[in-house]
Amino acid sequence: MNPAAALIAQSAGDIGAQAAAAINLLLTPTGLVVAVIGLVVAAALFVSRAGTELIGASTIFLLSMMRLESKYADNTLIQPLQTLRDLSRPISLILVLLLAMRALAFPRGERRTLVTSSCAVFLAFDCYFMVMLGLFADPTRASLGLVSIVGVFLAFTLGLGKLLQPEGNRNAFVRVFIWAGFMFLAANLLQLGLGYSSAVIRGRLGGISGNPQQFAATCCAFTIFFCYLFATSRAGSPFKWIAAASIGIMALFVIWSGSRTGAASFAICLLGYFRSRIGRLAIVMAVAALILVALSSVFSESTVGTDRFFYGGDTRTAVWLDALDLFSKAPILGGIVTYGDEGLNYSESSYIRALAMLGLVGGAYMLAIVVSMLGTAWRCWRISVGYPEIAPLGDVVIASTAFLLFVNAFEGFMFGVLTFFVVFIYSVFALSASVVDASAANEQPPEVSGDGPGWAPISS
């Protein structure tokens, strides 16, 4: 059997199971009442900017709850987290499409630059991948994938990028990820407190994500936005120390996950953001270290698995060689249109996976994505020098780009359809367009009094 088709069929079956569960729930009296109340609340939220922020944050949080049936441990979460995870994909798709329609129906803001070249290339790659899936593997999956990709692009690049940043306030988009990060952090602490055995798989913390590698990478992504909150909050502000403490908790999570890629990515995120602010980095590291030591005493076994960082076996070389072997059998269009070794794992590298599944055409797309992302990050770096007030936002783009380019050498996050990392990638493109727009418009973001530029509670 074509391994790509097998992998796709498994994913499609998972989506179908979640959709069926959602329908069955809606057919119950309680489910119907909840659905009606939910629609009314959603309609009320969409009329306000704060409501749009909340819905965007909720969508990102739901996507961070990857479903996993583990043969090593019971990964069932406590209620209501398990119910949220069971229904996360259909609910997320609905929210993404609603955000997209909200953006199209009520255009707002003064943005001139909406899409960078890196975003355009990545969108073209996503669409090409879905077309190939539809032609040679699974038309149903490809159709759903195209709808999801277009929805995410409209919602998180064109939509929220403009809706949440009117009149020079370019920080509202970041708040969406900050709030989602707090939700993610709180849910994991709650799961550890009330359902410890289901969060830890063979000594490795998988949290609400279930998969230690994806869990660690998700922690790294949220850490970038906590760095932004720390950097933009004034001295003595509670938000500054909450952000530093959150970074410390995320550091413990990454260490406990046992993911070597995650640990390296975490360092890249911190250095990428604070690369020119050694003093702030030292403060963050000091506070994070205190939190890390305190939590390590509570979860005493959390650092036992650190030996895996140095003595763990090579889990990727064999997979990469198998993928390259498949590429050698179909170098033009890749493994989607041919048959390879059954059971091949395509998730270990986006770059090698592009060659294995899509051949030289996919490899050319991936090279274009990497080059364009590097070009966009460099441009944001140059703009940040000329526009100091927008430098923290540029730092988010630079740190995120460094993280994404590194982590995708070891994980297949660029091949997702409706996942946390797909939304994260398109959101980074939206933020990079915001930085470029500041330069194109020759304007400075206004000084905002308070705990940081543009930082305010979500109810404001």
Backbone torsions as a table, in degrees:
resi	resn	phi	psi	omega
1	MET	NA	141.6	177.4
2	ASN	-59.3	119.3	-176.3
3	PRO	-62.8	-34.6	177.5
4	ALA	-63.6	-43.8	179.4
5	ALA	-63.7	-37.9	179.1
6	ALA	-64.3	-42.6	179.1
7	LEU	-64.7	-42.2	-179.7
8	ILE	-66.3	-41.7	179.4
9	ALA	-62.3	-38.7	177.7
10	GLN	-63.1	-45.0	178.9
11	SER	-63.7	-42.5	179.8
12	ALA	-63.1	-38.3	177.7
13	GLY	-64.0	-37.2	178.4
14	ASP	-65.2	-43.8	177.7
15	ILE	-62.9	-42.5	178.7
16	GLY	-62.1	-39.8	178.8
17	ALA	-64.1	-41.7	178.9
18	GLN	-66.9	-40.2	178.7
19	ALA	-64.1	-41.7	178.4
20	ALA	-63.5	-40.6	178.3
21	ALA	-63.3	-39.3	179.2
22	ALA	-65.2	-42.0	179.5
23	ILE	-64.9	-43.8	179.2
24	ASN	-61.5	-37.3	178.3
25	LEU	-67.8	-39.0	-179.6
26	LEU	-67.6	-24.7	-179.4
27	LEU	-78.0	-9.7	177.2
28	THR	-87.0	154.1	178.5
29	PRO	-57.0	-43.4	-179.9
30	THR	-64.2	-43.8	179.8
31	GLY	-62.0	-38.8	179.8
32	LEU	-65.8	-42.8	179.0
33	VAL	-62.7	-45.2	179.5
34	VAL	-61.8	-40.6	-179.7
35	ALA	-63.3	-44.6	-179.8
36	VAL	-63.4	-46.3	179.1
37	ILE	-62.3	-41.6	179.7
38	GLY	-61.4	-41.2	179.3
39	LEU	-66.0	-39.4	179.0
40	VAL	-64.7	-45.5	179.2
41	VAL	-63.6	-43.7	180.0
42	ALA	-61.1	-41.9	179.1
43	ALA	-61.8	-39.7	179.3
44	ALA	-68.0	-38.3	-178.6
45	LEU	-68.2	-35.3	-174.2
46	PHE	-69.0	-15.9	-179.2
47	VAL	-80.9	-8.7	-178.1
48	SER	-122.4	155.2	177.8
49	ARG	-67.5	-40.4	178.5
50	ALA	-62.2	-38.3	177.8
51	GLY	-64.8	-38.9	177.7
52	THR	-64.3	-40.0	175.7
53	GLU	-59.3	-46.0	-177.2
54	LEU	-63.3	-42.4	179.8
55	ILE	-66.9	-41.2	177.0
56	GLY	-61.5	-43.2	178.6
57	ALA	-64.5	-40.3	179.2
58	SER	-63.9	-39.6	178.1
59	THR	-62.1	-46.0	179.9
60	ILE	-63.0	-41.7	178.7
61	PHE	-61.9	-44.8	179.4
62	LEU	-60.3	-38.8	-178.8
63	LEU	-71.9	-17.6	177.2
64	SER	-78.2	-6.3	-177.1
65	MET	-99.0	73.2	-178.5
66	MET	-67.5	132.0	179.4
67	ARG	-79.6	136.0	-179.7
68	LEU	-146.5	124.9	171.5
69	GLU	-93.3	103.4	-174.9
70	SER	-95.2	134.8	175.8
71	LYS	-84.5	-6.9	-177.9
72	TYR	-96.0	-23.7	-176.1
73	ALA	-161.5	159.9	175.1
74	ASP	-76.8	113.1	-177.0
75	ASN	-101.3	21.9	178.0
76	THR	-71.9	126.9	-178.5
77	LEU	-85.2	166.4	174.8
78	ILE	-70.6	159.8	174.7
79	GLN	-81.8	143.0	4.7
80	PRO	-92.1	10.3	-176.7
81	LEU	-61.6	-38.3	-179.6
82	GLN	-64.9	-41.4	177.8
83	THR	-62.4	-41.5	177.9
84	LEU	-62.0	-41.5	-179.7
85	ARG	-68.9	-38.6	179.2
86	ASP	-59.4	-35.0	-175.3
87	LEU	-106.6	11.4	-170.5
88	SER	-63.2	-41.8	-175.5
89	ARG	-70.3	-50.7	178.8
90	PRO	-63.1	-38.9	178.8
91	ILE	-65.1	-42.6	179.9
92	SER	-62.6	-41.3	179.2
93	LEU	-62.7	-42.6	178.1
94	ILE	-61.5	-45.3	-179.3
95	LEU	-65.5	-39.5	178.2
96	VAL	-62.1	-45.0	-179.8
97	LEU	-66.7	-37.3	177.1
98	LEU	-65.1	-41.9	176.9
99	LEU	-62.4	-38.8	178.7
100	ALA	-64.5	-45.4	178.6
101	MET	-65.6	-37.2	178.5
102	ARG	-61.9	-41.6	-179.5
103	ALA	-68.1	-38.6	-179.0
104	LEU	-74.6	-35.0	-176.7
105	ALA	-78.1	-30.9	-176.6
106	PHE	-128.7	69.4	178.8
107	PRO	-63.2	139.2	-176.7
108	ARG	-155.9	153.3	177.1
109	GLY	110.3	169.2	-175.5
110	GLU	-115.0	22.5	-178.0
111	ARG	-66.5	136.6	174.8
112	ARG	-104.1	-45.1	178.6
113	THR	-94.8	115.2	-177.7
114	LEU	-108.3	-29.3	-175.1
115	VAL	-135.3	130.9	173.9
116	THR	-93.6	168.4	-179.6
117	SER	-62.6	-35.4	179.7
118	SER	-63.2	-38.1	177.9
119	CYS	-67.4	-42.5	-179.4
120	ALA	-62.3	-41.9	-179.5
121	VAL	-67.3	-42.9	-179.4
122	PHE	-65.1	-40.0	177.6
123	LEU	-63.3	-41.6	178.0
124	ALA	-63.2	-39.7	177.9
125	PHE	-63.9	-46.2	178.6
126	ASP	-57.4	-46.3	-178.7
127	CYS	-65.4	-40.0	177.8
128	TYR	-62.2	-43.8	178.8
129	PHE	-59.8	-43.3	179.5
130	MET	-66.8	-37.7	177.8
131	VAL	-63.1	-43.2	179.0
132	MET	-64.6	-39.8	176.7
133	LEU	-62.0	-42.2	-178.7
134	GLY	-67.0	-36.7	-177.5
135	LEU	-76.5	-34.6	-168.9
136	PHE	-123.7	-4.0	-175.6
137	ALA	-134.3	-68.0	-171.2
138	ASP	-147.5	96.0	-178.6
139	PRO	-59.6	-37.4	-179.3
140	THR	-64.4	-47.9	177.9
141	ARG	-60.1	-41.6	-179.2
142	ALA	-64.8	-39.8	179.5
143	SER	-64.1	-46.4	177.1
144	LEU	-62.9	-37.2	179.3
145	GLY	-64.1	-43.1	178.4
146	LEU	-62.5	-42.5	177.9
147	VAL	-61.0	-44.5	-178.9
148	SER	-65.0	-44.8	-177.7
149	ILE	-64.0	-46.4	178.6
150	VAL	-63.0	-39.7	178.6
151	GLY	-63.1	-44.6	178.7
152	VAL	-63.4	-42.6	178.7
153	PHE	-60.8	-47.2	179.9
154	LEU	-66.0	-39.9	-174.7
155	ALA	-76.8	-49.5	-169.0
156	PHE	-100.7	-9.0	174.2
157	THR	-109.9	-62.6	-179.9
158	LEU	-75.2	-40.3	-172.0
159	GLY	-74.3	-73.8	-176.7
160	LEU	-64.2	-30.5	178.8
161	GLY	-58.5	-28.8	179.9
162	LYS	-101.6	-41.4	-177.0
163	LEU	-62.8	-38.9	-172.7
164	LEU	-95.5	5.8	-178.8
165	GLN	-133.3	54.0	178.9
166	PRO	-81.3	155.2	170.0
167	GLU	54.6	41.3	174.7
168	GLY	82.6	-7.3	178.7
169	ASN	-81.7	94.9	-172.4
170	ARG	-99.9	19.1	-175.6
171	ASN	-110.4	-8.9	-176.6
172	ALA	-64.4	-35.6	179.4
173	PHE	-60.9	-39.9	-179.8
174	VAL	-62.6	-35.9	-179.9
175	ARG	-60.7	-31.6	178.2
176	VAL	-57.9	-45.3	-179.6
177	PHE	-74.7	-30.7	176.9
178	ILE	-64.2	-46.7	178.4
179	TRP	-65.6	-40.4	176.8
180	ALA	-62.2	-37.5	177.9
181	GLY	-63.9	-40.5	177.0
182	PHE	-65.5	-39.2	176.1
183	MET	-60.9	-45.5	-179.6
184	PHE	-61.9	-46.1	-179.5
185	LEU	-62.4	-47.3	-178.7
186	ALA	-64.4	-40.9	-179.6
187	ALA	-63.8	-38.8	179.5
188	ASN	-70.0	-40.2	176.4
189	LEU	-64.4	-39.0	177.7
190	LEU	-64.2	-43.2	178.8
191	GLN	-63.6	-40.8	178.1
192	LEU	-64.9	-37.3	-178.2
193	GLY	-72.5	-35.7	-173.2
194	LEU	-112.2	-14.0	-179.1
195	GLY	-146.0	54.1	-171.9
196	TYR	-55.8	-48.1	-173.0
197	SER	-63.9	-24.6	179.6
198	SER	-86.2	-13.6	180.0
199	ALA	-92.2	-21.2	-176.0
200	VAL	-110.9	121.6	-176.8
201	ILE	-113.0	109.9	-179.5
202	ARG	52.6	44.1	177.5
203	GLY	83.3	-3.9	-179.3
204	ARG	-109.6	133.7	-178.3
205	LEU	-77.7	120.6	175.1
206	GLY	-108.8	-14.3	177.1
207	GLY	56.0	-148.4	-179.6
208	ILE	-76.1	-12.2	178.9
209	SER	-80.9	-27.3	176.8
210	GLY	85.9	-30.7	-179.5
211	ASN	-109.2	118.3	-175.0
212	PRO	-58.0	-38.9	-179.1
213	GLN	-66.2	-46.8	-179.4
214	GLN	-69.3	-35.1	177.4
215	PHE	-59.7	-47.5	-179.4
216	ALA	-63.0	-42.6	-179.6
217	ALA	-65.4	-37.5	177.5
218	THR	-64.0	-40.6	176.1
219	CYS	-59.3	-40.6	179.6
220	CYS	-63.1	-43.3	-179.4
221	ALA	-61.2	-46.0	179.3
222	PHE	-67.1	-31.1	-179.9
223	THR	-59.9	-35.5	178.8
224	ILE	-58.9	-41.1	-178.3
225	PHE	-76.3	-29.2	172.5
226	PHE	-67.9	-34.0	174.1
227	CYS	-61.9	-41.4	177.6
228	TYR	-61.2	-44.5	179.5
229	LEU	-62.4	-41.3	178.4
230	PHE	-63.6	-45.0	-174.8
231	ALA	-69.2	-32.4	-174.5
232	THR	-95.7	-6.8	178.1
233	SER	-86.4	142.2	-176.9
234	ARG	-71.5	159.1	179.9
235	ALA	-59.8	134.4	-179.7
236	GLY	86.8	-8.5	179.6
237	SER	-70.4	140.0	176.3
238	PRO	-61.7	-29.9	179.6
239	PHE	-62.6	-35.2	179.8
240	LYS	-62.1	-43.7	-176.5
241	TRP	-81.0	-28.1	172.2
242	ILE	-64.2	-41.1	178.6
243	ALA	-63.6	-44.8	179.6
244	ALA	-62.8	-41.8	178.2
245	ALA	-64.1	-39.0	179.1
246	SER	-63.4	-38.3	177.0
247	ILE	-63.4	-39.2	177.6
248	GLY	-63.5	-41.3	178.1
249	ILE	-64.8	-42.6	178.0
250	MET	-62.4	-35.9	177.9
251	ALA	-62.2	-43.3	177.0
252	LEU	-61.5	-43.7	179.6
253	PHE	-58.4	-44.3	-177.4
254	VAL	-66.0	-43.9	178.7
255	ILE	-61.7	-44.7	-177.7
256	TRP	-67.0	-26.5	179.5
257	SER	-66.9	-23.8	-178.3
258	GLY	74.0	12.8	-178.0
259	SER	-87.2	114.8	177.7
260	ARG	-67.5	-39.3	175.8
261	THR	-61.8	-40.8	179.2
262	GLY	-63.5	-41.8	179.8
263	ALA	-64.5	-43.8	178.0
264	ALA	-65.3	-39.3	179.6
265	SER	-64.6	-38.6	180.0
266	PHE	-61.3	-43.8	177.7
267	ALA	-63.7	-39.8	179.1
268	ILE	-63.5	-41.0	179.6
269	CYS	-62.0	-46.0	-179.6
270	LEU	-65.9	-47.0	-179.0
271	LEU	-68.5	-35.5	178.8
272	GLY	-65.0	-36.4	-178.9
273	TYR	-81.4	-45.9	-175.4
274	PHE	-99.6	28.1	-173.7
275	ARG	-58.8	-30.7	-178.7
276	SER	-113.5	13.0	-178.6
277	ARG	-131.3	71.6	-174.5
278	ILE	-63.2	-35.5	179.9
279	GLY	-62.5	-46.6	179.1
280	ARG	-65.7	-37.6	178.4
281	LEU	-62.4	-40.0	179.6
282	ALA	-63.5	-40.8	178.7
283	ILE	-64.3	-45.8	178.9
284	VAL	-59.6	-45.4	-179.0
285	MET	-63.3	-38.6	-179.8
286	ALA	-65.1	-48.4	179.9
287	VAL	-65.9	-43.4	179.7
288	ALA	-61.2	-38.2	179.6
289	ALA	-64.1	-40.5	178.0
290	LEU	-62.3	-45.6	178.2
291	ILE	-62.7	-41.0	-179.2
292	LEU	-62.1	-44.2	179.2
293	VAL	-65.6	-43.0	-179.2
294	ALA	-62.5	-46.2	-179.1
295	LEU	-70.5	-31.0	178.7
296	SER	-65.3	-28.8	177.0
297	SER	-74.8	-27.7	177.0
298	VAL	-76.8	-48.6	177.1
299	PHE	-103.7	79.5	-169.7
300	SER	-62.0	-26.2	-178.1
301	GLU	-88.7	3.1	-173.0
302	SER	-67.4	-23.8	-178.8
303	THR	-106.5	6.6	-179.1
304	VAL	-62.6	-36.6	-174.8
305	GLY	-79.5	7.4	-178.4
306	THR	-65.4	-22.2	176.5
307	ASP	-58.7	-26.1	-179.7
308	ARG	-64.0	-27.7	179.1
309	PHE	-61.7	-31.1	-173.6
310	PHE	-108.7	-28.4	-173.7
311	TYR	-119.3	7.2	179.7
312	GLY	-68.5	152.0	-178.6
313	GLY	-75.0	166.3	177.2
314	ASP	-79.4	110.5	-176.0
315	THR	-102.9	2.1	-172.2
316	ARG	-121.1	-31.0	-173.0
317	THR	-56.8	-45.1	-178.7
318	ALA	-62.5	-39.5	179.2
319	VAL	-66.0	-42.8	179.3
320	TRP	-62.5	-41.6	179.5
321	LEU	-64.8	-39.3	176.7
322	ASP	-63.1	-41.4	-179.8
323	ALA	-65.9	-41.9	178.4
324	LEU	-66.9	-32.2	175.6
325	ASP	-64.7	-41.1	176.4
326	LEU	-63.7	-39.2	177.3
327	PHE	-60.9	-39.8	-179.4
328	SER	-65.2	-25.1	179.6
329	LYS	-81.8	-23.9	179.9
330	ALA	-143.7	72.2	-171.4
331	PRO	-71.6	-19.2	-175.4
332	ILE	-86.8	-57.6	-176.4
333	LEU	-107.2	-9.3	172.7
334	GLY	85.5	-173.0	-170.9
335	GLY	-74.4	-9.4	178.5
336	ILE	-64.6	-33.8	-175.7
337	VAL	-101.5	7.3	178.8
338	THR	-130.9	-178.8	177.8
339	TYR	-113.2	132.5	179.1
340	GLY	-122.9	-163.7	179.9
341	ASP	-67.3	128.1	-177.4
342	GLU	-65.5	137.1	178.2
343	GLY	88.1	7.8	-180.0
344	LEU	-61.3	132.6	-179.3
345	ASN	-92.0	117.0	-176.8
346	TYR	-95.9	4.5	-168.6
347	SER	-92.5	2.7	-170.4
348	GLU	-88.0	-9.3	177.1
349	SER	-167.8	126.4	177.6
350	SER	-65.3	-36.3	-174.8
351	TYR	-71.1	-47.4	178.9
352	ILE	-71.4	-33.8	178.0
353	ARG	-63.9	-36.1	178.5
354	ALA	-61.6	-40.6	178.0
355	LEU	-68.3	-43.5	-176.4
356	ALA	-67.0	-41.5	-174.5
357	MET	-91.7	-31.2	-173.2
358	LEU	-122.5	2.4	174.6
359	GLY	67.9	-156.2	-178.8
360	LEU	-63.7	-31.4	178.0
361	VAL	-63.4	-47.2	177.4
362	GLY	-64.7	-38.4	177.3
363	GLY	-62.8	-38.5	177.8
364	ALA	-65.2	-41.5	176.0
365	TYR	-59.8	-46.5	-177.2
366	MET	-64.3	-39.6	176.9
367	LEU	-62.3	-41.0	178.8
368	ALA	-64.2	-38.1	178.5
369	ILE	-63.2	-47.4	-178.6
370	VAL	-61.7	-47.6	-178.5
371	VAL	-63.2	-44.0	-178.5
372	SER	-67.9	-36.6	177.6
373	MET	-66.1	-41.0	176.7
374	LEU	-63.1	-40.9	178.5
375	GLY	-64.0	-41.8	178.7
376	THR	-65.2	-43.5	179.2
377	ALA	-62.3	-40.8	178.4
378	TRP	-64.1	-40.7	178.4
379	ARG	-64.1	-41.4	177.7
380	CYS	-64.3	-36.3	177.5
381	TRP	-62.4	-47.0	179.8
382	ARG	-64.1	-40.8	179.1
383	ILE	-64.4	-40.1	-179.0
384	SER	-60.7	-32.6	177.6
385	VAL	-65.9	-39.7	-179.4
386	GLY	-82.1	-19.1	-179.1
387	TYR	-126.9	80.3	-174.8
388	PRO	-57.6	-32.3	-177.7
389	GLU	-66.1	-25.8	-179.0
390	ILE	-100.0	3.1	-178.3
391	ALA	-57.2	-41.4	179.1
392	PRO	-58.7	-35.9	177.9
393	LEU	-70.4	-39.3	175.3
394	GLY	-63.1	-35.0	178.1
395	ASP	-64.7	-34.6	176.2
396	VAL	-61.6	-44.6	179.8
397	VAL	-63.8	-45.0	-177.5
398	ILE	-64.8	-48.1	179.8
399	ALA	-64.4	-40.5	-179.9
400	SER	-65.5	-40.1	179.2
401	THR	-64.4	-45.3	178.4
402	ALA	-60.3	-43.6	179.2
403	PHE	-62.4	-48.2	-176.8
404	LEU	-64.6	-43.4	-179.1
405	LEU	-65.1	-35.2	179.3
406	PHE	-75.3	-51.2	-173.0
407	VAL	-65.9	-29.8	-179.2
408	ASN	-76.4	-7.7	171.2
409	ALA	-72.9	-19.3	-176.4
410	PHE	-121.0	-11.4	180.0
411	GLU	-133.1	158.4	-177.4
412	GLY	-99.0	41.4	-173.1
413	PHE	-66.8	-24.2	-179.0
414	MET	-74.7	-8.5	-178.9
415	PHE	-101.0	14.3	177.0
416	GLY	-74.6	167.5	177.2
417	VAL	-113.0	-68.1	174.7
418	LEU	-123.2	81.8	-177.0
419	THR	-130.5	168.4	177.4
420	PHE	-57.5	-43.0	-173.1
421	PHE	-75.5	-29.2	173.8
422	VAL	-64.4	-45.8	177.3
423	VAL	-62.9	-41.5	178.9
424	PHE	-60.2	-45.1	-178.8
425	ILE	-61.9	-48.6	179.9
426	TYR	-66.0	-30.5	177.4
427	SER	-69.9	-38.9	175.5
428	VAL	-61.6	-39.2	176.2
429	PHE	-62.4	-39.1	178.3
430	ALA	-64.0	-41.5	179.4
431	LEU	-67.2	-38.1	177.9
432	SER	-65.2	-36.9	176.3
433	ALA	-64.7	-34.0	178.2
434	SER	-65.9	-41.1	177.9
435	VAL	-64.9	-45.5	178.4
436	VAL	-62.0	-38.2	-178.9
437	ASP	-63.5	-36.1	178.7
438	ALA	-61.1	-38.7	178.3
439	SER	-73.3	-41.9	-178.3
440	ALA	-63.3	-35.8	-179.1
441	ALA	-86.2	-7.2	-179.2
442	ASN	53.5	50.0	-178.4
443	GLU	-131.3	155.8	176.6
444	GLN	-108.3	135.5	173.6
445	PRO	-60.7	139.2	-176.2
446	PRO	-68.4	149.2	173.8
447	GLU	-69.5	131.6	-179.9
448	VAL	-120.6	123.4	178.7
449	SER	-71.2	154.6	179.5
450	GLY	128.1	-152.9	-174.2
451	ASP	-80.8	-10.8	179.4
452	GLY	176.5	166.5	-179.0
453	PRO	-63.5	109.6	177.0
454	GLY	80.9	-5.1	-178.1
455	TRP	-78.7	128.6	177.1
456	ALA	-159.0	154.5	176.6
457	PRO	-54.9	153.8	-174.4
458	ILE	-65.3	-18.4	-178.8
459	SER	-82.2	-6.5	-176.5
460	SER	-72.7	NA	NA
